[in-house]
Amino acid sequence: MASKDLGIEQYRRRQRFWNVVESPYVVHLVLFLSVFFIVGPLAWELLTSFKTNQAVYNLTYLPREPTLESYYIALFDRGFWRAVVNSIIIASASTVAVMILGTPAGYVFSRYRFPFDNLVFTFVLFTRLFPPIGLVVPYYRIMRFFGILNTRTGIVIAYVYLWLPLVIYIMRNFFITIPQELDEAARVDGCTKIQAFRHVVFPVVLPGFAAGTILTFLYSWREFLFAFTVSTDLSSMTIPVATYLFVGDTSIQWASMAAAAVVATIPSALVVFFFQRYIVVGLTGGLKR
Amino acid sequence: MSDTTPQTTLDESADVDDRDVSLRLEDVTKTFEDGGGEVVAVDSVSMDIRDGEFVVLVGPSGCGKTTTLRMIAGLEDPTEGRVVIHGEDVLGQEPRERNVAMVFQNYALYPHKTVRENLAFPLAIRKYPKEERASRVQEVAELLDIAELLDRRPGDLSGGQQQRVALGRAIIRDPEVFLFDEPLSNLDAKLRIEMRTELNKLHARVGKTSVYVTHDQEEAMTLSDRVAVMNDGKLQQIAPPQTVYERPANLFVEGEAVRATRAVLQTLGERLQAGDATDLVFGVRPEDVTDTTVVDESFPPETTFDAYVTVVEPIGANKDLTLAPSESAPEDEEFTVRVDANSTAQPGDTVTFAVDMSKAHLFDRATGENLTL
């Protein structure tokens, strides 16, 4: 009897503990800390970008005399507006290439049986498992062999190589969620296989396609390592690489770097803001039906 | 008769005039590769289907009925044999070239298109003129009573409504042959019976050659002009439903296809057969058994047997009794009979039953063949 009462007492104590843990105060505290860790650096970056390179060392949080000088230095004195243009061109081109190649590939992997199909698919995924740093040197040598170092083409090829397996995988998973009867119904209704894809399967998978496109664009936009390896001058340099150039041998130009970083962040932020629905769909790999 | 090709003698349409044949299967065989081994899904199936005929392929899952249908549609290629539609060998033709329409189990409506666009799709892809598309959509929508749904999308429709749209998309092009792949199996019981009736009416109006796949024997019986019973990839019997019911070609047709009991009443069988009883199986339909205690009639003793009642299920006009040869008999020897509703049998009783011998059949135990035909 006594042990039973003790058990109940223990149960109640545990209940009180979890009631506190699950209370709104604790939840909000956790949320606040999470947001602080994410937003804090961004806020610092934004505030710093409105200072001058000298004012950074004044150790105030808010800029005393807010100025766009750092932006001017980054974009025009150093000519990094060209890096922004490069980034836009490279990210767009590699996204288009990856989606044009990856969508049909994902469809084929989702629908057709062919010799060694699983092996090929495993191999596609396998290429994603290497740490990119291990591939940079051979990649550099290949690019040099073809004479496309310091070209946008060289970086686009790198990005196609980097993101294509991912997009094939994402698109295959989307296509798998679409019942094969849809293709078959379309073919009985009068479509060729390609028409069935164009008129029926592709429109249905469109949200997934949008997700793949946005993710590829974001990944290409922010990629650093390969862009840094392939390009050393402004004819092909991307904005993340340009931002890094403010780290000099003897000093770091914090304010200009912050300004460049803000410029690099804005497109990503806009894409995330307007297309978050598709990004969630893409990351979770499923279409709601 | 060789048991590899029972259908040659069991197809009662063998004498059909060639000109009437809308769809012909000739020794159609399909084998699949399965992890190194070969699986025979459809084993040299032959049948002639007359113009306007409604044939139902019935059998348990995995019997090859859906594969047969898909080979007619062109979604699968037969490993051997020929598929002939209106005199033309269609092997190697794409589905779109075959002038068939198909209704799928999950309806396969195009979710991004409205009902109107779904219905018009087979016409649009074939570049029919706009006015004709519109008038045909209207016609079909009225025929199927879905005119008020035309601007909705499939996701907003109930199962029954989706079913109608799928039917509409099939009939709009006026194809040579309709193919149905278990179209009613996703509906609830009440709707299924309603749609079954509608399908019957629709077939009466449209009158097109139809091949319909189902595992539901009742559906097979009610819809078909002829039932084709399949098992293990082989055609067991193709005949009008009443014939299949009254004169099953073999033990499988009797046992599986028309929901008869495999009342293997060994003692009764032994009495009838004298001698080689172990080679034979005695079969009788549940409703051809009478509870002798409630009928004021005397039965010849060789037609009666005693059985132990385990379950009584009143179903209105009748009672279904689950019987066992004896109280201690294992469950797999149990069988069901359907007796008059005024039967007073209770679980635990041992009751004397009589069999209508004119409707009983004897089957070869080894081949399953019906020897009493």
Interface residues (C-beta under 8 A of the other chain):
Chain A: P179 E181 L182 E184 A185 A186 R187 V188 D189 G190 C191 T192 Q195 H199 V200 P203 V204 L206 R289
Chain B: A73 G74 L75 E94 P95 R96 V100 A101 M102 F104 Q105 N106 A108 Y110 P111 H112 F121 P122 I125 R126 G155 R169 R173 L179
